Amino acid sequence: MPIQSSLLDFLGVEWDTSIGHELTVLHAREKFGADFFREVIILAMWALWIHMNSIVFDGASLSIAAWRRSFMEEIKALTLRLRRC
């Protein structure tokens, strides 16, 4: 399974690249079914950025599990910040 598919499956995002970039994003947001779609995507990309940096600068190995841990830590931190508000 390609890494992209694994990440999108974990997030519960349907990504149909056959319909063009803008429509792909709109379709994915609609199918996701929650108001916080943008936040999930932003945090997923942030976790991916952090993981890729650890590969490049720290010699870590590519790991979906490590990305998931990082993503879940970011989501938990976000929910803690939201609860205080």
Contacts in CASP RR format, 6 or more apart in sequence:
PFRMAT RR
TARGET T0000
AUTHOR 0000-0000-0000
METHOD contacts of the structure
MODEL  1
MPIQSSLLDFLGVEWDTSIGHELTVLHAREKFGADFFREVIILAMWALWI
HMNSIVFDGASLSIAAWRRSFMEEIKALTLRLRRC
1 9 0 8 1.000
3 62 0 8 1.000
3 64 0 8 1.000
4 15 0 8 1.000
6 64 0 8 1.000
7 44 0 8 1.000
7 48 0 8 1.000
7 64 0 8 1.000
7 67 0 8 1.000
8 14 0 8 1.000
8 15 0 8 1.000
10 64 0 8 1.000
10 68 0 8 1.000
10 71 0 8 1.000
11 40 0 8 1.000
11 41 0 8 1.000
11 44 0 8 1.000
12 32 0 8 1.000
13 28 0 8 1.000
13 31 0 8 1.000
13 32 0 8 1.000
13 37 0 8 1.000
13 40 0 8 1.000
13 41 0 8 1.000
14 27 0 8 1.000
14 28 0 8 1.000
14 31 0 8 1.000
14 32 0 8 1.000
15 24 0 8 1.000
15 28 0 8 1.000
16 24 0 8 1.000
16 27 0 8 1.000
16 28 0 8 1.000
17 24 0 8 1.000
19 27 0 8 1.000
28 37 0 8 1.000
29 37 0 8 1.000
29 38 0 8 1.000
32 40 0 8 1.000
34 40 0 8 1.000
39 78 0 8 1.000
40 75 0 8 1.000
43 71 0 8 1.000
43 74 0 8 1.000
43 75 0 8 1.000
43 78 0 8 1.000
44 71 0 8 1.000
46 74 0 8 1.000
47 67 0 8 1.000
47 70 0 8 1.000
47 71 0 8 1.000
47 74 0 8 1.000
48 67 0 8 1.000
50 70 0 8 1.000
51 60 0 8 1.000
51 62 0 8 1.000
51 63 0 8 1.000
51 66 0 8 1.000
51 67 0 8 1.000
51 70 0 8 1.000
54 60 0 8 1.000
54 66 0 8 1.000
55 61 0 8 1.000
55 62 0 8 1.000
60 66 0 8 1.000
END
